[in-house]
Structure formats: structure tokens, C-alpha cells
Amino acid sequence: MKQKKQAGAAGQPAGRMPVIATVTANPAVDYTVTVTEAIAINAVNRTDDELITAGGKGINVSLVLQQLGIPTTVYGYLAGATGSMIAERLQRTQIPTDWIYVPNQMTRINLKIRQESGITELNGRGVSVSQNETDQLVQKLRKYGENDFIVFAGTIPASAPADCYASMMDALADTGVRFAVDTTGEPLRLAIEKKPFVIKPNLPELCDLLGVEIDTWWDALPCGKQLVDMGAENVLLSLGAEGALLFTAEHRVWHLSAPHGTVKNAVGSGDAMLGGFLSACASGQPLTEALRRGIAAGSATAFSEWIAHRSQIDALLAQLPQPTELL
């Protein structure tokens, strides 16, 4: 294993700073509780700590982009009192939003139980969205062009077909915008066919998508290359505590280990990684620098109670070496 020359730049056209629009098609109120005692069945259990946040992968990406000074706008579907809660919490951040409100339903609540042994998640299905509401979202996104990115992140709405993201990418293909996709299963496979700029699976999602079993990240090397062959321009493969792999359209592969630290809350760290990665791409930085920023943002968030601040991300970034190219 040895290093070669640095990977090429992310390809930012000249002109204004790109805007990165994030689409959270199935947002949630995330209710995270900490439980120190073993959970007893058929009994009353008490929490030791609670955290209520506006949840959704695209929302998290935008929160990181805001910290890193990249213009971003949040899109998605909201419904009912829980949807109003998300809108109000995003309003506090001063990140621009452009929601589509779905009548007679309720934005889901996701329960995350944090114990010493790990985090257990119980996620709701979410609202049902009509074709008219999908068309409204596509129309809103047509304002973006060649200098911009659109991120499709998280699960699709409960009633949506598997090609939900893929069909929106088709509808927006003539704008020249670049797509980032972070979802799972069949929606991810269909989106890959539309040749997104980057996808960001983790190892379990990679195994599920390709129907394989992987014991170590080294075993994932041919799988990442397969995703590039399927259509993804770049594949940012999250490895948790072992960092990430970056597979590029030139069939080059880069690895960077995560820095050491105490994990306080891993929820949102993968979203933060994608946000850090895209922040570098929007700034015209090389893909290797995008990988470094992704690792810094993801790790800083894992070491925090929630999405990391700019100072935390910058402190880790200063410690990171250059990625290693794998041959």
C-alpha cells in the first residue's frame, strides 16, 4: 500500500459559490433517550437523559454546511404538529427552508434509545405524499443549475415508489445540477443508475445493496468499484471508527482513518461526513481534501452530543494526514 499523486479536483465550475440544496423527503422529530439501567419488559422504564431534535439526513447535512460557511437550503415534506416543530427548530438555525406541507397527516417521530452497549432505533414510516406534492418539490428544485448540488438523503416517503429519487433526478437532469444520494436498498440502486456525483453508503448498506457479506473494509474494495461501474461518479463509503473509503470515477481508491476520540453520539455522524465532503467539493477542493473534511466533520459530530461546531471540525481537520491511495 503506497501513496500516489493527489486525486483531481471536484470539478466546480467558475462563478458564484454553489448552493447545496438538501432534500429530506421523510423528516422526523428525533427523540433520543439515554437509559443506564437494563430495559425491563412489561414494566415502566425511566430515562436518564433526553434530547429532542429536528431529524433527517438532509437536515443534518445542511446543519454541517452552515457551520462550514456553504450556502444551503432545506427542502422536504412536513405535516401536523410534529412538522411544525421541525419547521420552528430549523427557523432558529436561520438556514433557509422551503417546505411542502402535507394535509391531514403527522410527521413521524423516531425513537433512539442510547445505552452503554449502543443505540437502538425505532423509526416511524412517515407521511404519504401524492404525485402532485412530488411535482411541487421538483418545480422548487429547478432553480438550481450547473454550479449547484442537490442532496437526496434518507428514506423515501411511506407511499412513494422505489424510484422516487431516481425519477426526480431524471426530471432535473436538464438543469446540469450535480446530485448526492444517501439512501438505502432499491431506491439507492435506482438512483445510482442516474449517475450521481456521489453516494454515501456505510458497510451494512453496501452489503444489503449488493447481497454480499463483508468481514473487513478491505473486502469492500471490489464492491466499491462495482458501484462506480454501476453509475456512481464517486462513492464515499463510511467505515465508522475505521474512517472512510473514497472510490472515484478514475477507478482510484483512497482511505483515511478516523481520528481517536470518545464517541458521545454517533447519530448524524454519517450525514456530517457527507456535509463535510460536499463543502470541499463546493469550494473546488481536490477529492482527497473532500475526504479529509468529511472525516473531520463526521468524527467531530460523533465526539459531540449533536452536530459539531466549526471549531471542533477545524481542530480535527488540522490533525488529519493526507489520505492513502490503495493500489
WOZI-V591818 format. One record per residue. RES is the residue in three letters. SS is DSSP state (@ for helix, = for strand, . for the rest). PSI is psi in radians with two decimals (NA if undefined). OMEGA is omega in radians with two decimals (999 if undefined). Layout:
res->RES ss->SS psi->PSI omega->OMEGA
res->RES ss->SS psi->PSI omega->OMEGA
//
This chain:
res->MET ss->. psi->2.16 omega->-3.13
res->LYS ss->. psi->2.91 omega->-3.11
res->GLN ss->. psi->2.58 omega->3.02
res->LYS ss->. psi->-2.88 omega->3.14
res->LYS ss->. psi->2.81 omega->-3.06
res->GLN ss->. psi->2.58 omega->3.10
res->ALA ss->. psi->2.77 omega->-3.12
res->GLY ss->. psi->2.92 omega->3.13
res->ALA ss->= psi->2.85 omega->-3.07
res->ALA ss->. psi->-0.12 omega->3.00
res->GLY ss->. psi->0.54 omega->3.13
res->GLN ss->. psi->2.20 omega->3.06
res->PRO ss->. psi->2.77 omega->3.10
res->ALA ss->. psi->2.74 omega->3.10
res->GLY ss->. psi->-2.66 omega->-3.06
res->ARG ss->. psi->2.84 omega->3.04
res->MET ss->. psi->2.25 omega->3.13
res->PRO ss->. psi->2.64 omega->2.96
res->VAL ss->. psi->2.42 omega->3.09
res->ILE ss->= psi->1.84 omega->3.09
res->ALA ss->= psi->2.32 omega->3.10
res->THR ss->= psi->2.34 omega->3.12
res->VAL ss->= psi->2.01 omega->3.01
res->THR ss->= psi->1.63 omega->-3.03
res->ALA ss->. psi->-0.33 omega->-3.08
res->ASN ss->. psi->1.12 omega->-3.09
res->PRO ss->. psi->3.01 omega->-3.10
res->ALA ss->= psi->2.73 omega->2.84
res->VAL ss->= psi->2.02 omega->3.13
res->ASP ss->= psi->2.07 omega->3.12
res->TYR ss->= psi->1.76 omega->-3.09
res->THR ss->= psi->2.16 omega->-3.13
res->VAL ss->= psi->2.55 omega->3.05
res->THR ss->= psi->2.28 omega->-3.13
res->VAL ss->. psi->2.12 omega->-3.12
res->THR ss->. psi->-0.52 omega->3.11
res->GLU ss->. psi->2.71 omega->3.09
res->ALA ss->. psi->2.42 omega->-3.14
res->ILE ss->. psi->2.21 omega->-3.13
res->ALA ss->. psi->2.31 omega->3.12
res->ILE ss->. psi->2.51 omega->-3.14
res->ASN ss->. psi->0.67 omega->3.13
res->ALA ss->. psi->2.87 omega->3.09
res->VAL ss->. psi->2.21 omega->3.10
res->ASN ss->. psi->2.56 omega->-3.12
res->ARG ss->. psi->2.52 omega->3.07
res->THR ss->. psi->2.68 omega->3.08
res->ASP ss->. psi->-0.39 omega->3.14
res->ASP ss->= psi->2.66 omega->-3.11
res->GLU ss->= psi->2.56 omega->3.09
res->LEU ss->= psi->2.18 omega->3.12
res->ILE ss->= psi->2.14 omega->-3.09
res->THR ss->= psi->2.81 omega->3.00
res->ALA ss->= psi->1.87 omega->-2.99
res->GLY ss->= psi->2.69 omega->3.11
res->GLY ss->. psi->2.37 omega->-3.02
res->LYS ss->@ psi->-0.74 omega->3.12
res->GLY ss->@ psi->-0.69 omega->3.08
res->ILE ss->@ psi->-0.79 omega->-3.14
res->ASN ss->@ psi->-0.70 omega->3.10
res->VAL ss->@ psi->-0.77 omega->-3.14
res->SER ss->@ psi->-0.63 omega->3.10
res->LEU ss->@ psi->-0.70 omega->3.10
res->VAL ss->@ psi->-0.76 omega->3.14
res->LEU ss->@ psi->-0.69 omega->3.09
res->GLN ss->@ psi->-0.75 omega->3.12
res->GLN ss->@ psi->-0.58 omega->-3.06
res->LEU ss->. psi->0.13 omega->3.02
res->GLY ss->. psi->0.41 omega->3.14
res->ILE ss->. psi->2.23 omega->3.11
res->PRO ss->. psi->2.31 omega->-3.10
res->THR ss->= psi->2.63 omega->3.06
res->THR ss->= psi->2.43 omega->-3.10
res->VAL ss->= psi->2.30 omega->3.07
res->TYR ss->= psi->2.75 omega->3.08
res->GLY ss->= psi->-3.08 omega->-3.12
res->TYR ss->= psi->2.35 omega->3.08
res->LEU ss->= psi->2.67 omega->3.13
res->ALA ss->. psi->2.47 omega->2.98
res->GLY ss->@ psi->-2.90 omega->-3.08
res->ALA ss->@ psi->-0.65 omega->3.13
res->THR ss->@ psi->-0.60 omega->3.05
res->GLY ss->@ psi->-0.70 omega->3.09
res->SER ss->@ psi->-0.61 omega->3.10
res->MET ss->@ psi->-0.76 omega->3.12
res->ILE ss->@ psi->-0.78 omega->-3.14
res->ALA ss->@ psi->-0.72 omega->-3.13
res->GLU ss->@ psi->-0.71 omega->-3.13
res->ARG ss->@ psi->-0.64 omega->3.08
res->LEU ss->@ psi->-0.59 omega->3.11
res->GLN ss->@ psi->-0.62 omega->3.12
res->ARG ss->@ psi->-0.55 omega->-3.11
res->THR ss->@ psi->-0.30 omega->-3.08
res->GLN ss->. psi->0.26 omega->2.98
res->ILE ss->. psi->2.27 omega->3.10
res->PRO ss->= psi->2.45 omega->3.11
res->THR ss->= psi->2.72 omega->3.08
res->ASP ss->= psi->1.43 omega->-3.02
res->TRP ss->= psi->2.70 omega->2.90
res->ILE ss->= psi->2.14 omega->-3.08
res->TYR ss->= psi->2.18 omega->-3.10
res->VAL ss->. psi->2.16 omega->-3.06
res->PRO ss->. psi->2.69 omega->2.94
res->ASN ss->. psi->0.49 omega->3.09
res->GLN ss->. psi->-3.05 omega->-3.10
res->MET ss->. psi->2.20 omega->3.03
res->THR ss->. psi->2.43 omega->-3.01
res->ARG ss->= psi->2.83 omega->3.00
res->ILE ss->= psi->2.26 omega->3.08
res->ASN ss->= psi->2.20 omega->3.12
res->LEU ss->= psi->2.24 omega->3.12
res->LYS ss->= psi->2.04 omega->-3.10
res->ILE ss->= psi->1.99 omega->-3.08
res->ARG ss->= psi->2.05 omega->3.11
res->GLN ss->= psi->2.99 omega->3.13
res->GLU ss->. psi->-0.57 omega->-3.09
res->SER ss->. psi->-0.21 omega->-3.13
res->GLY ss->= psi->-2.90 omega->-3.11
res->ILE ss->= psi->2.25 omega->3.05
res->THR ss->= psi->2.26 omega->-3.09
res->GLU ss->= psi->2.41 omega->3.04
res->LEU ss->= psi->1.75 omega->-3.00
res->ASN ss->. psi->2.40 omega->3.09
res->GLY ss->. psi->2.93 omega->-3.11
res->ARG ss->. psi->-0.61 omega->-3.14
res->GLY ss->. psi->-3.14 omega->-3.06
res->VAL ss->. psi->2.83 omega->3.00
res->SER ss->. psi->2.37 omega->-3.06
res->VAL ss->. psi->2.34 omega->-3.14
res->SER ss->. psi->2.90 omega->3.08
res->GLN ss->@ psi->-0.62 omega->3.11
res->ASN ss->@ psi->-0.71 omega->3.14
res->GLU ss->@ psi->-0.61 omega->3.05
res->THR ss->@ psi->-0.73 omega->3.11
res->ASP ss->@ psi->-0.65 omega->3.10
res->GLN ss->@ psi->-0.74 omega->-3.14
res->LEU ss->@ psi->-0.80 omega->3.13
res->VAL ss->@ psi->-0.74 omega->-3.13
res->GLN ss->@ psi->-0.69 omega->3.09
res->LYS ss->@ psi->-0.62 omega->-3.06
res->LEU ss->@ psi->-0.16 omega->-3.10
res->ARG ss->. psi->-0.12 omega->3.11
res->LYS ss->. psi->-0.25 omega->-3.08
res->TYR ss->. psi->2.65 omega->-3.07
res->GLY ss->. psi->-2.66 omega->-2.95
res->GLU ss->. psi->-0.38 omega->-3.11
res->ASN ss->. psi->0.12 omega->-2.97
res->ASP ss->. psi->2.94 omega->3.06
res->PHE ss->= psi->2.55 omega->2.94
res->ILE ss->= psi->2.22 omega->-3.14
res->VAL ss->= psi->2.12 omega->2.99
res->PHE ss->= psi->2.00 omega->-2.96
res->ALA ss->= psi->2.41 omega->3.06
res->GLY ss->. psi->-3.08 omega->3.14
res->THR ss->. psi->2.77 omega->3.08
res->ILE ss->. psi->2.81 omega->3.12
res->PRO ss->. psi->2.72 omega->-3.01
res->ALA ss->. psi->-0.66 omega->-3.05
res->SER ss->. psi->-0.08 omega->-2.99
res->ALA ss->. psi->2.58 omega->3.06
res->PRO ss->. psi->2.82 omega->-3.09
res->ALA ss->. psi->-0.45 omega->-3.12
res->ASP ss->. psi->0.40 omega->-3.11
res->CYS ss->@ psi->-0.97 omega->-3.14
res->TYR ss->@ psi->-0.73 omega->-3.12
res->ALA ss->@ psi->-0.72 omega->-3.12
res->SER ss->@ psi->-0.64 omega->3.08
res->MET ss->@ psi->-0.65 omega->3.08
res->MET ss->@ psi->-0.70 omega->3.07
res->ASP ss->@ psi->-0.80 omega->-3.08
res->ALA ss->@ psi->-0.41 omega->-3.10
res->LEU ss->. psi->0.06 omega->-3.03
res->ALA ss->@ psi->-0.59 omega->-3.08
res->ASP ss->@ psi->-0.18 omega->3.14
res->THR ss->@ psi->-0.36 omega->-3.11
res->GLY ss->. psi->0.07 omega->3.14
res->VAL ss->. psi->2.66 omega->3.09
res->ARG ss->= psi->2.45 omega->-3.04
res->PHE ss->= psi->2.47 omega->2.94
res->ALA ss->= psi->2.38 omega->-3.06
res->VAL ss->= psi->2.25 omega->3.08
res->ASP ss->= psi->1.50 omega->3.09
res->THR ss->. psi->-2.90 omega->-3.03
res->THR ss->. psi->2.94 omega->2.95
res->GLY ss->@ psi->-2.51 omega->-3.08
res->GLU ss->@ psi->-0.70 omega->3.07
res->PRO ss->@ psi->-0.63 omega->3.10
res->LEU ss->@ psi->-0.79 omega->-3.12
res->ARG ss->@ psi->-0.77 omega->-3.13
res->LEU ss->@ psi->-0.60 omega->3.11
res->ALA ss->@ psi->-0.62 omega->3.13
res->ILE ss->@ psi->-0.60 omega->-3.14
res->GLU ss->. psi->-0.36 omega->-3.13
res->LYS ss->. psi->0.16 omega->3.03
res->LYS ss->. psi->1.04 omega->3.10
res->PRO ss->. psi->2.74 omega->3.10
res->PHE ss->. psi->-0.72 omega->3.13
res->VAL ss->= psi->2.53 omega->2.94
res->ILE ss->= psi->2.72 omega->-3.08
res->LYS ss->. psi->1.32 omega->3.03
res->PRO ss->. psi->2.86 omega->2.89
res->ASN ss->= psi->3.14 omega->-3.06
res->LEU ss->@ psi->-0.83 omega->3.10
res->PRO ss->@ psi->-0.69 omega->3.14
res->GLU ss->@ psi->-0.64 omega->3.08
res->LEU ss->@ psi->-0.80 omega->3.13
res->CYS ss->@ psi->-0.74 omega->3.14
res->ASP ss->@ psi->-0.73 omega->-3.09
res->LEU ss->@ psi->-0.73 omega->-3.04
res->LEU ss->@ psi->-0.05 omega->3.12
res->GLY ss->. psi->0.73 omega->-3.12
res->VAL ss->. psi->2.90 omega->3.01
res->GLU ss->. psi->2.28 omega->-3.07
res->ILE ss->. psi->2.22 omega->-3.14
res->ASP ss->. psi->-0.65 omega->-3.12
res->THR ss->. psi->2.81 omega->-3.13
res->TRP ss->@ psi->-0.43 omega->3.09
res->TRP ss->@ psi->-0.60 omega->3.12
res->ASP ss->@ psi->-0.28 omega->-3.11
res->ALA ss->@ psi->-0.15 omega->-3.05
res->LEU ss->@ psi->-0.86 omega->3.12
res->PRO ss->@ psi->-0.47 omega->-3.13
res->CYS ss->@ psi->-0.73 omega->3.10
res->GLY ss->@ psi->-0.72 omega->3.10
res->LYS ss->@ psi->-0.59 omega->3.10
res->GLN ss->@ psi->-0.67 omega->3.13
res->LEU ss->@ psi->-0.61 omega->3.05
res->VAL ss->@ psi->-0.75 omega->3.12
res->ASP ss->@ psi->-0.51 omega->3.13
res->MET ss->@ psi->-0.33 omega->3.08
res->GLY ss->. psi->-0.32 omega->-3.12
res->ALA ss->. psi->2.27 omega->3.11
res->GLU ss->. psi->-0.73 omega->3.08
res->ASN ss->= psi->2.53 omega->3.08
res->VAL ss->= psi->2.05 omega->3.07
res->LEU ss->= psi->1.78 omega->-3.04
res->LEU ss->= psi->1.95 omega->-3.13
res->SER ss->= psi->2.31 omega->-3.11
res->LEU ss->. psi->0.26 omega->-3.12
res->GLY ss->@ psi->-2.23 omega->-3.08
res->ALA ss->@ psi->-0.29 omega->-3.13
res->GLU ss->@ psi->0.17 omega->3.03
res->GLY ss->. psi->-2.25 omega->-3.09
res->ALA ss->= psi->2.74 omega->2.98
res->LEU ss->= psi->2.48 omega->3.06
res->LEU ss->= psi->2.09 omega->3.09
res->PHE ss->= psi->2.27 omega->-3.07
res->THR ss->. psi->2.92 omega->-3.12
res->ALA ss->. psi->-0.41 omega->3.12
res->GLU ss->. psi->0.20 omega->-3.12
res->HIS ss->. psi->0.64 omega->2.99
res->ARG ss->. psi->2.58 omega->-3.07
res->VAL ss->= psi->2.27 omega->-3.11
res->TRP ss->= psi->2.50 omega->3.09
res->HIS ss->= psi->2.48 omega->3.03
res->LEU ss->= psi->2.20 omega->3.12
res->SER ss->. psi->2.67 omega->3.07
res->ALA ss->. psi->2.57 omega->3.08
res->PRO ss->. psi->2.79 omega->3.12
res->HIS ss->. psi->2.55 omega->3.12
res->GLY ss->. psi->2.99 omega->3.13
res->THR ss->. psi->2.06 omega->3.14
res->VAL ss->. psi->2.12 omega->3.10
res->LYS ss->. psi->-0.61 omega->-3.13
res->ASN ss->. psi->1.84 omega->-3.08
res->ALA ss->. psi->-0.19 omega->3.14
res->VAL ss->. psi->2.21 omega->3.13
res->GLY ss->. psi->-0.12 omega->-3.09
res->SER ss->@ psi->-0.64 omega->3.08
res->GLY ss->@ psi->-0.66 omega->3.08
res->ASP ss->@ psi->-0.71 omega->3.11
res->ALA ss->@ psi->-0.66 omega->3.09
res->MET ss->@ psi->-0.80 omega->3.13
res->LEU ss->@ psi->-0.70 omega->3.10
res->GLY ss->@ psi->-0.76 omega->3.10
res->GLY ss->@ psi->-0.75 omega->3.12
res->PHE ss->@ psi->-0.86 omega->-3.09
res->LEU ss->@ psi->-0.51 omega->3.12
res->SER ss->@ psi->-0.69 omega->3.10
res->ALA ss->@ psi->-0.70 omega->3.12
res->CYS ss->@ psi->-0.74 omega->-3.14
res->ALA ss->@ psi->-0.44 omega->3.14
res->SER ss->. psi->0.05 omega->3.12
res->GLY ss->. psi->0.36 omega->-3.12
res->GLN ss->. psi->2.75 omega->3.06
res->PRO ss->= psi->2.72 omega->-3.13
res->LEU ss->@ psi->-0.53 omega->3.09
res->THR ss->@ psi->-0.63 omega->3.07
res->GLU ss->@ psi->-0.60 omega->3.07
res->ALA ss->@ psi->-0.69 omega->3.09
res->LEU ss->@ psi->-0.76 omega->3.11
res->ARG ss->@ psi->-0.81 omega->-3.13
res->ARG ss->@ psi->-0.62 omega->3.09
res->GLY ss->@ psi->-0.80 omega->3.11
res->ILE ss->@ psi->-0.74 omega->-3.13
res->ALA ss->@ psi->-0.80 omega->-3.11
res->ALA ss->@ psi->-0.73 omega->3.14
res->GLY ss->@ psi->-0.76 omega->-3.12
res->SER ss->@ psi->-0.75 omega->3.13
res->ALA ss->@ psi->-0.63 omega->3.11
res->THR ss->@ psi->-0.71 omega->3.10
res->ALA ss->@ psi->-0.53 omega->-3.13
res->PHE ss->. psi->0.04 omega->-3.11
res->SER ss->. psi->2.95 omega->3.06
res->GLU ss->. psi->-0.46 omega->3.11
res->TRP ss->. psi->-2.78 omega->-3.08
res->ILE ss->. psi->2.30 omega->-3.03
res->ALA ss->. psi->2.69 omega->3.04
res->HIS ss->. psi->2.83 omega->-3.12
res->ARG ss->@ psi->-0.75 omega->-3.10
res->SER ss->@ psi->-0.64 omega->3.13
res->GLN ss->@ psi->-0.71 omega->3.13
res->ILE ss->@ psi->-0.80 omega->-3.13
res->ASP ss->@ psi->-0.65 omega->-3.13
res->ALA ss->@ psi->-0.72 omega->3.11
res->LEU ss->@ psi->-0.66 omega->-3.13
res->LEU ss->@ psi->-0.66 omega->-3.14
res->ALA ss->. psi->-0.38 omega->-3.11
res->GLN ss->. psi->-0.29 omega->-2.98
res->LEU ss->. psi->2.40 omega->3.04
res->PRO ss->. psi->3.11 omega->3.00
res->GLN ss->. psi->2.57 omega->3.07
res->PRO ss->. psi->2.71 omega->3.11
res->THR ss->= psi->2.26 omega->3.07
res->GLU ss->= psi->2.32 omega->-3.12
res->LEU ss->= psi->2.32 omega->-3.10
res->LEU ss->. psi->NA omega->999
//
